[in-house]
């Protein structure tokens, strides 16, 4: 189960032998950092985090423990629990800051009561599966469905 995702390396083409040429701005941006497949930052990465064999670099937050996954605080964190009356819960993605909100009454839009969660917390949710994406006049989001 790969969790530590190494950053891609440049192709050995170009005048510097690292894939950069004089027209590339990427050569001035620094070296990309390794990422953690347990720290998604989008719906697509969240789906990949459920089976990290599919995970690839990009869409995840940086590794916090230098590739030492067994001793990593993210890996060691206990799974999250969600108690809900329904078998489906809508997670709205705030359009301005990308934060996640688990909605009490999704039909009320942003006027509904909500719990703010992080992408990493949803990725570590126990007893629920990531469902289909959702879009309405209020925001984008996705469904959580209780595992049977």
N, C-alpha and C positions, 0 to 999 in steps of 0.2 A: 504494500500500500504506500505509494510515494506521497509524501507530504511536503518535503523540502523541494521546491522547484527552482532549479538553477536558472539564472538569467541567460538568454540567448547570447551567443558570441557572434561577432561580426564575421563576415566572409573574408577570406584571405585575399580578396581582390582589392585593388586600389593602390595608390602610391605609398601608403603607410603600412601595407601588409595586414591591416586590421579591418579592412572593409570600408574605410572612410576615404573620400576624395575631397578635393578642395571645394566642391559644391555642397557637401553634406553639412547640415547644421548639427546632426546627431553626434558628430565627433567632439562637439563642444559642450555636450550636455552631461558628461560624466558617465560612469559605468553603471548600468542597471543592477539593482540589488536582487538577491534571491527572494523568493516569495514563499508564503505558507499556504498550502491548499486547504487549511482549516480556517482561513481568514478571507472569505469572499467579499467582494465589493459591488456585485451586481447579481441579477437574477441568473444569468448564464453561468457565472462562476459559482453561485450557490448550488445549481444543479450538478456541476462538476465536483463540488466538495462532498456530495453525498456518496460518490464512488470515486475516490481520488486517483484511481487508475486512469480515469479520463482527464484528470486535471493537467493543464499545461500553463506555462508561465504567462502572465497577463491576466488582469482581472482580480488579483488577490493582493492583500496587504503584504508588506515586507516581513520576512522571517525575523523573529525577535530573539532567537537563541543560537544563532550561528550554525544552523543545521543539526544541532543536537536535539533531535525530535523527542527522544525518550525522556529527557529532563526538561522539556519545554513547558512553560506554564499554560500555554494555549492547549497543548495536547493533554495535559494533566487535569484540566478543568472538568469538573463533573458535568454530565449532560444537563441541559436546561429542562425544566418541567413546565408544562402549560396546562392549566385547568380551565376548561371551557365547557359550557353546557351543550353547544352545538358540535357536530362532527366536522364542520368546516369553519375556518376562521379566515377573514380577509386581512391580508397584510398590505397596507398602502405604502407606497414610496413617495415621500414628500417631494414635490416637484422642484423645490429650491435647494434643499440641502442633501437629498438622497437618503434621509433617515427613514427607518421603518417604523410603522405604527400598526399594531394589531387592533383592529376595529371591533367595538362592541356591537354596533348596529351599522353595518356598511351602507345600508340604503340611505342613511342620514348624511353621508359624505363626511366632511371634516367636522360637522356639528356633533358627531358621535363621540362617546367616550373612547379613549384609546390608551394602549400601553406602548411606550417607546422601547424598542429593542434594537440591538445592533445586528448586522449581517452575521457576525461570528456567533452570536447567541442563537439565531435561527438555525444556523448550520449545525449546532450542537443540540438541537431540540430532540427530546426523546419521546417516542410514541406518536409522532406526526410525520407525514410525508409532504414533500413539496409538491404542490399541485400546479394547475395551469395558470398561465398569466391572466391578468384581469386589466381591463381598461374601461373607464367610464368618464363622465364629464368632470369628475373630481380629481382623478389622478390615475396613474398606472399602479399596478400592484400584482399580487399573486395570492393564490389560495393555499392554505395549510389544511390538510385532510387527516383526520384521525386514522392511525394505522389500526387495522382490525386484528 
